Amino acid sequence: MSKTISSKSTVGNSFYDLDDRFSLLHTQLKSEISSLFNADPVSWWQQFLLDNDYGIRQKSLFGKIRVLDLFSSVGGLSLGASVAAELLGKAVRFEGAADTDSDALLVHNHNFGTQHLINESVRDIVDFRVTTDTQDGRAHFRYAAMCGEGEKLGPVDLLIGGPPCQGHSTLNNQTRSDDPKNLLMLTMPAIAVAMGIPAIVIENVPNVINDSKNVVKTTRELFETNGYTVSQGVLSASQLGWPQTRKRFFMIARLDGVSIDFVKLTQTFQMPAQPLSWAIGDLVESFGCNGSKDLFNTVPQMSADNQRRLKWLFDNNEYDLPNHERPKCHQNGHTYPATYGRMYWDKPAPTITTGFLTPGRGRFIHPIQPRVLTPHEAARVQGFPDWFDFYAQRDKPPSRSNLTKWIGDAVPSVLGATAVAAALSLGQENLGN
């Protein structure tokens, strides 16, 4: 039998006025940041990145928010959720994480103490059927129920997840918007309805709204026809003060009837974009200091051709490689001018992808040293602090391909923290109590 949630709860018998709600949230966050570091948010985030011993302070004054992370990888979105909960004066307990990458799940557990690791497709932990054969023509669940490993999960307050998005990426010329994996997004409302989860955050690439199967529209309808209020929009990391221009689509669903205005949300957290040097300036001297076996702080040996290209950029103090220095296949025209590009020390980084160790896959050449970014530097730009440990198994360190995938596919923690704060803030006081 499906579990259908059809009523909206209220807070104090009335919904919060949106402007008052965000004003209160902004004041609350500023106060919390001030009490922790006696500093502004920019300094707070830099301290968060650089302090090896900081970690997430697990507050218990207001109880713990129970979180389930789907398509979790190592936990980039979980990291943002932890920050959001902390800033709102709460702690988090990760009830579960699901991913097909078993090594990534071990890293998630290593950093967050995750209760249940589900190493299988999310599609295997929930049974559901969708229909549009209804009076209103909108998507409904005929049924939605947990199954398999999903039945072992305890109660959950917050569901987060970033369903596979490669089919939506504008960098992917092969599958574009027809990838059947895109339908995995529908597991998010299915699990929310089956478990009665009151707050949900879904993240993806901005282009997901162009999916040929209208997966965003269907996902939204499945939430709304089960009593959720749904808000969606795009958040830009650089507008939130981060040293990266990455943008992500977010969908927030709440059972308490509160709608999120993404323009006001950005205004609440807005800060001047920081330069790349803000995040990685202190790492220049640590490059290669532990020898070639330290994959986190070194880069692969480049080909003679790529070494020549980097030398040309630095000898001529240029940031874009001219066509005559590019591979022959690029010399008659190309659509990716940023490839073989040098990053700017005094500007935000471009979007970090899984290709950051390869100069031909984006603008990933270090601004002041003739090399690409190290995994450590890329992790910083993605919002992974130094205390986050990618080495969950000391006898089996991660490979370079592991690190590039885990780091390049992650959502910057500032984006996750902003979206989750909106999902959990005023109006959700009872979560975790």
C-alpha positions in Angstrom: 0.0 0.0 0.0 1.2 3.5 -0.7 1.7 6.0 2.1 0.0 9.2 0.9 0.6 12.5 2.8 -2.1 14.9 1.9 -2.3 17.6 4.6 0.0 20.5 5.2 1.0 21.4 8.7 1.3 24.9 9.9 3.6 26.6 12.4 1.8 28.5 15.2 -1.5 28.1 13.2 -0.2 30.3 10.4 2.5 30.2 7.8 5.5 32.4 8.3 5.6 35.6 6.2 8.4 35.0 3.7 10.2 38.3 4.3 10.0 38.0 8.1 11.1 34.4 7.8 14.3 35.2 5.8 15.0 38.2 7.9 15.0 36.0 11.0 17.1 33.3 9.3 19.7 35.9 8.3 19.9 37.3 11.8 20.1 33.8 13.3 22.9 32.7 11.0 24.9 35.9 11.5 24.6 35.5 15.3 25.7 31.9 15.2 28.7 32.6 12.9 29.7 35.5 15.2 29.5 33.4 18.3 31.6 30.6 16.8 34.4 32.7 15.3 33.7 36.4 16.2 34.1 37.0 12.4 32.3 37.6 9.2 31.0 34.7 7.0 34.0 34.9 4.6 36.4 34.3 7.5 34.1 31.6 8.9 34.2 29.6 5.7 38.0 30.1 5.3 38.5 28.9 8.9 36.2 25.9 8.1 38.4 25.0 5.0 41.8 25.4 6.6 41.4 24.1 10.1 42.5 20.5 10.2 41.0 20.0 13.7 37.7 21.8 13.4 35.3 19.2 12.0 31.6 19.6 12.4 30.6 20.5 16.0 27.8 18.1 16.9 25.4 20.3 18.9 22.7 18.5 21.0 20.8 21.4 22.5 18.0 21.1 20.0 18.3 17.5 19.1 19.7 15.7 16.1 18.3 15.9 12.5 18.2 12.4 11.0 19.5 12.6 7.4 19.3 10.1 4.5 21.7 10.9 1.6 20.9 9.2 -1.8 23.5 9.0 -4.7 25.8 10.2 -1.9 29.3 9.5 -3.2 31.7 10.5 -0.4 29.2 13.1 1.0 29.7 16.5 -0.6 26.0 17.3 0.0 26.1 15.7 3.4 28.9 18.1 4.3 26.7 21.1 3.3 23.8 19.6 5.3 26.0 19.3 8.4 27.1 22.9 8.1 23.5 24.1 7.7 22.4 22.1 10.7 25.2 23.5 12.8 24.5 27.1 11.9 20.9 26.5 12.9 22.0 25.2 16.3 21.4 21.5 15.6 23.4 18.4 15.1 23.0 15.7 12.4 22.8 12.0 12.5 23.3 10.3 9.1 20.7 7.5 9.1 21.9 6.2 5.8 23.8 6.8 2.5 23.2 5.0 -0.7 25.5 4.7 -3.7 26.8 2.1 -6.1 30.4 3.1 -5.3 31.4 1.0 -2.3 34.7 2.9 -1.7 32.8 6.2 -1.7 30.4 4.9 0.9 33.4 3.9 3.2 34.6 7.5 3.0 31.1 8.7 3.8 31.0 6.5 6.9 34.6 7.4 7.9 33.7 11.2 8.0 30.1 11.1 9.1 29.6 7.9 11.1 26.8 6.9 8.8 24.5 4.3 10.3 23.4 2.3 7.2 25.6 2.0 4.1 23.5 0.9 1.1 25.8 -0.3 -1.7 23.2 -0.7 -4.5 21.1 1.3 -6.8 18.6 3.6 -5.1 16.0 2.1 -7.4 16.4 -1.2 -5.5 15.4 0.2 -2.1 11.9 1.6 -3.1 9.1 0.1 -5.0 6.8 2.6 -6.7 4.6 3.1 -9.7 3.7 6.5 -11.3 0.6 7.3 -13.3 -0.7 10.3 -15.1 -4.0 8.6 -15.8 -5.8 10.9 -13.3 -8.5 13.5 -13.4 -6.0 16.4 -13.3 -3.6 14.8 -15.7 -0.7 15.3 -13.2 1.7 12.6 -12.0 0.6 10.6 -9.0 2.0 7.5 -7.2 -0.2 4.4 -7.5 1.9 3.2 -4.6 5.3 3.9 -3.0 6.8 1.6 -0.4 10.3 0.9 0.8 11.8 -2.5 0.0 15.0 -4.5 0.4 17.7 -2.5 2.3 15.4 0.4 2.4 13.2 -1.4 5.0 16.0 -1.3 7.5 16.2 2.5 7.7 14.9 4.3 10.7 12.9 7.5 10.8 14.3 10.4 8.6 13.8 14.1 9.0 15.8 15.3 5.9 16.3 13.6 2.6 19.1 14.9 0.3 20.4 13.7 -3.0 22.0 14.5 -6.3 20.7 11.9 -8.9 23.1 11.1 -11.7 23.3 14.2 -13.9 25.7 13.3 -16.7 22.9 13.0 -19.1 21.9 16.6 -18.5 25.4 18.1 -18.6 26.2 20.5 -21.5 29.7 19.0 -21.5 28.3 15.6 -22.4 27.8 15.3 -26.2 26.9 11.7 -26.2 23.8 11.2 -24.1 22.5 14.8 -23.5 19.0 14.7 -22.2 17.9 11.2 -23.2 19.8 9.2 -20.6 17.4 6.7 -18.8 19.4 7.3 -15.6 17.8 10.7 -15.5 14.6 9.0 -14.3 16.3 8.1 -11.0 15.3 11.5 -9.8 11.8 10.0 -9.3 13.1 7.8 -6.5 13.5 10.9 -4.4 9.7 11.7 -4.1 9.0 8.0 -3.9 11.2 7.5 -0.9 10.0 10.8 0.7 6.3 9.7 0.4 7.0 6.1 1.5 8.9 7.2 4.6 6.9 10.4 5.4 10.0 12.6 5.3 9.1 16.3 6.0 12.0 18.0 4.2 13.8 17.2 0.9 16.6 18.8 -1.0 17.5 17.6 -4.6 20.4 19.1 -6.5 21.4 18.7 -10.1 22.9 20.7 -13.0 20.9 23.7 -14.2 20.3 22.0 -17.5 18.2 19.3 -15.9 15.1 21.3 -16.6 15.6 20.5 -20.3 15.4 16.8 -19.8 13.4 15.3 -22.7 11.3 13.2 -20.3 10.3 16.2 -18.2 11.7 14.6 -15.1 11.8 17.8 -13.1 8.1 18.5 -13.9 7.1 14.9 -13.0 9.2 15.0 -9.7 7.5 18.3 -8.7 4.1 16.9 -9.4 4.7 13.8 -7.4 5.7 15.9 -4.4 2.8 18.3 -4.8 0.1 15.6 -5.2 1.3 14.2 -1.9 1.0 17.4 0.1 4.4 19.0 -0.3 5.1 22.6 -1.1 7.8 22.7 -3.7 10.3 25.4 -4.6 13.0 25.3 -7.2 15.8 27.5 -8.6 19.4 27.9 -9.4 22.1 28.9 -6.8 25.5 30.3 -7.9 28.5 29.5 -5.7 30.2 32.8 -6.6 27.2 34.8 -5.6 27.4 33.2 -2.2 31.0 34.3 -1.8 32.7 31.1 -3.0 35.8 31.1 -5.3 34.1 29.1 -8.0 31.6 30.0 -10.7 29.7 26.7 -10.4 25.9 26.8 -10.5 23.5 24.1 -9.4 19.8 23.5 -9.7 18.0 22.8 -6.4 14.5 21.6 -5.6 13.3 22.0 -2.0 10.1 20.2 -0.8 8.6 20.8 2.6 5.5 19.4 4.2 4.8 22.5 6.3 3.6 24.7 3.5 6.6 27.1 3.4 7.7 28.2 0.0 11.3 29.3 -0.7 12.0 32.4 -2.7 15.4 31.7 -4.3 16.1 35.3 -5.0 15.6 36.2 -1.3 17.6 33.1 -0.4 20.6 34.3 -2.4 20.2 37.8 -0.9 20.3 36.4 2.6 23.6 34.5 2.1 25.1 36.8 -0.6 28.8 37.7 -0.2 31.4 39.0 -2.6 33.0 36.2 -4.6 36.4 35.3 -3.3 39.5 34.7 -5.6 41.0 31.3 -6.1 44.0 32.4 -4.0 41.6 32.7 -0.9 41.0 28.9 -1.0 44.4 27.5 -2.1 47.0 30.2 -1.5 48.6 28.3 1.4 49.0 25.1 -0.6 51.6 26.3 -3.1 54.5 25.4 -0.8 53.0 22.0 0.0 52.9 20.8 -3.6 54.8 17.5 -3.8 56.4 17.9 -0.4 55.5 14.3 0.7 56.8 12.7 -2.5 55.2 11.2 -5.6 53.2 8.6 -3.6 51.1 11.4 -2.0 48.4 11.5 -4.7 46.4 14.1 -2.9 49.2 16.7 -3.2 50.7 15.8 -6.5 49.7 15.7 -10.2 50.3 13.2 -13.0 53.3 13.5 -15.3 52.2 15.5 -18.4 53.1 14.6 -21.9 55.8 16.6 -23.7 53.2 18.4 -25.8 51.3 19.5 -22.8 54.5 20.6 -21.0 55.3 22.7 -24.0 51.8 24.3 -24.0 52.1 25.2 -20.3 55.5 26.6 -20.9 54.1 28.8 -23.7 51.4 30.2 -21.4 53.8 31.1 -18.6 56.6 32.4 -20.9 54.1 34.7 -22.5 52.1 35.5 -19.4 48.9 34.4 -21.1 45.8 32.6 -19.8 44.3 31.3 -23.1 46.2 29.0 -25.4 46.2 30.1 -29.0 45.0 27.7 -31.7 48.5 27.2 -33.2 49.7 25.7 -29.9 46.6 23.4 -29.6 46.3 19.9 -30.9 45.7 19.7 -34.6 42.1 18.7 -34.2 41.5 22.1 -32.4 43.4 24.3 -34.9 40.6 24.6 -37.4 38.1 25.8 -34.8 36.7 24.5 -31.6 33.9 25.3 -29.1 35.8 24.9 -25.8 38.2 28.0 -25.5 38.8 27.3 -21.8 40.5 24.0 -22.5 44.3 24.2 -21.9 43.4 27.5 -20.1 45.3 28.9 -17.1 43.3 29.8 -14.0 43.3 33.3 -12.5 44.8 33.8 -9.0 42.7 36.9 -8.4 39.3 35.6 -9.7 37.0 32.7 -8.8 37.8 29.3 -10.4 35.6 28.0 -13.2 33.5 24.9 -12.6 35.6 22.1 -11.3 34.9 18.8 -13.1 36.3 15.3 -13.0 38.8 16.4 -15.6 40.7 18.7 -13.3 43.9 16.7 -13.6 44.0 17.0 -17.4 44.8 20.4 -19.0 42.8 19.5 -22.2 39.5 19.1 -20.3 39.1 22.6 -19.0 40.7 25.7 -17.4 42.6 23.7 -14.8 46.2 25.0 -15.1 47.4 26.5 -11.8 47.7 30.3 -12.0 51.3 30.6 -10.7 52.9 27.1 -11.2 53.1 25.3 -14.5 50.9 22.3 -13.6 47.2 21.4 -13.1 45.5 21.6 -9.8 46.2 18.9 -7.2 43.3 16.9 -5.8 43.8 18.8 -2.5 43.4 22.1 -4.2 40.4 21.0 -6.2 38.8 19.7 -3.0 39.3 23.0 -1.3 37.6 24.8 -4.3 34.7 22.3 -4.0 34.4 23.1 -0.3 35.9 20.0 1.2 37.8 21.2 4.4 41.2 19.8 5.3 39.8 17.7 8.1 37.7 15.7 5.5 39.5 12.5 5.0 39.3 10.7 1.6 41.5 7.9 2.9 39.0 5.7 4.6 41.1 2.5 4.2 44.8 3.0 5.2 45.7 -0.3 3.5 43.9 0.7 0.3 44.4 4.4 -0.5 42.2 5.9 -3.2 43.4 6.0 -6.8 43.6 9.2 -8.8 40.5 8.2 -10.7 38.7 7.8 -7.4 39.8 11.3 -6.2 38.9 13.0 -9.4 35.5 11.5 -9.6 34.6 12.1 -5.9 35.9 15.6 -5.9 34.8 16.7 -9.4 31.3 15.4 -9.1 30.6 17.0 -5.7 28.4 20.0 -5.0 30.3 22.8 -3.2 29.5 22.7 0.5 28.4 26.4 0.4 25.6 25.5 -2.1 24.4 22.5 -0.1 24.5 24.5 3.1 22.4 27.3 1.7 19.8 25.0 0.2 19.6 22.8 3.3 19.3 25.8 5.6 16.3 26.9 3.6 14.8 23.4 3.9 15.4 23.2 7.7 15.1 26.7 8.9 12.2 28.5 10.7 9.1 26.4 10.4 10.9 23.1 11.0 11.7 23.5 14.7 10.4 20.1 15.6 12.8 18.2 13.4 15.3 16.1 15.3 13.5 16.6 18.6 
